[in-house]
Amino acid sequence: MIPIVLASVLIASALGCGTPPIEPLTSRVVNGVDARPHSWPWQISLQYEKDGAWRHTCGGSLIAANWVMTAAHCINTKFSYRVFVGKHNLIEEESGSKAILPEKIVVHEKWNQIFVAFGNDIALIKLSESVTLSDQVQLACIPPAGSLLSNLYPCYITGWGRLYTGGPIADKLQQALMPVADHATCSKPDWWGIAVRTTMVCAGGDGIVAGCNGDSGGPLNCKNAEGAWEVHGIASFVSGLGCNFKKKPTVFTRVSAFNDWIDNVSKRELIRFLLLVFQTI
């Protein structure tokens, strides 16, 4: 019998996703705080190798046992990467965490690294081995195609990004409440104007809480009506004026605008896998 690995990442909800065994803190704090360890178990640390050492560069979300979703701008073909699952503290050895090398990295074909505001800031990383799900490692839910969140919908950003503009990256995973700024608000002339496309979602903008360098690629987590957390955004860019600037909320790639692309990438990989298998029979 030939074992077949189903590649479609949109079946995560059927396998169980978005319901962490360890409940996250959801108090309405104004600034970021240390997350409860492993309460966002789909959060990964994307790391690159430099001078023989691995360094955190971006976040990401585990959306299937062998697929991670991150931002296209996090990927540089000159670097080697690894995905660390089950992490909370980046500088400590932790039981249940594991570093996995990518088998393949797929960047959206319409991503333009010179013009970030053109959108399509999304990439998928196929892992060289499937993860084992546990209390520390769980799958993220992807929202239904076309889903839009109402203005001020409560969501949480998570990541190990800089604690403030120009500051150090966090050792422990941080989380912060960041209400959504809907497109009508975020596209106002004194907000982001025409730089924000409908394939993006904004969150924050109060000048207090925002994503920062190192949070890129990480999730905007929003709880749905059934009580499961969905990743509605992939952290994409902030203002050049700084990470915490009023009326310049963090801009995320809107995941629900890319369901078909995500599914097509995974289906292509499944077909490639099947062809390789049958060629060896």
C-alpha positions, 0 to 999 in steps of 0.5 A: 500500500502506498501512503498518500499525504493529502496536501490541501491545506484548506482541510485544516478545519476538518482535522481540528484547528484554532482551538489551542489546548492552552487558552490564550490571555484575552484581556484588553491590554493596551500594550503587548505582553508575554503570551501564555506559553504555547497558547498560540500553538500554530505560531512559528519562528522563521529563522535564517542562518548567518555565520553559523548561527540561526537568527529569528527573522519572521513569524508564520502560521502552521496551516497543515502538518507540513505547510507554513504560511508566512509573508513573501517579503520574509524570503530571500533566496540567498539565505538558508531557512528553518522553521521552529515549531512549538517555541515560546522562548527563543533563547531557551531549550524547550520540550516539544519544540523542533526545528524543521528544514523547508523542502520547498518555498513558494512565493506568490508569483505576483509579489513585487519586493520593490513595491510592497503596497502592490500586495500579494505578500504571501508565501508557503513553506513546505516542510521536509517532514510533517509535524506531530501535533501536541499541546505545543503544536497545533494547526491554524484555521484559515477563514472562509474565502472572501471573509471580511471583518467589521471595524474594530473587530478584536484580533490579536497580533503575536510574534517575537518582533522588536518591542519598540522602534529600533529596540531589541526583538523579544525573547518570549512570544508577545501578544497584543490586542489590535482591533481591525480598521476596516478598509473604509477607515484604513484607506482614508487619506490621513490613514494609508490612503490608496496604499491599502488594497482590498486584499489587505486588512489593517489592525491597530492605528492608535499609535500605541500598539503595532507590529514591528520588525520581526513580527512580519509573516506572523498571524493576525488571530481573530476568534470566529462565532464558533469560538475557534481562532482564525488567521485573518492576516499575515503581517506585511508592513508598517509605516516608515515613520516607525512601528507605533504611529497614529493612523498608520496601523499595521497592514496585513495580507488578507488571508481570505483573499488568497484561499484559492492560491493556497489551495492551488499550491498545495494541490500542485505539490500533491500532483507532483508527489503522486507523479514521483510515487508512481514513477517509482512503482 
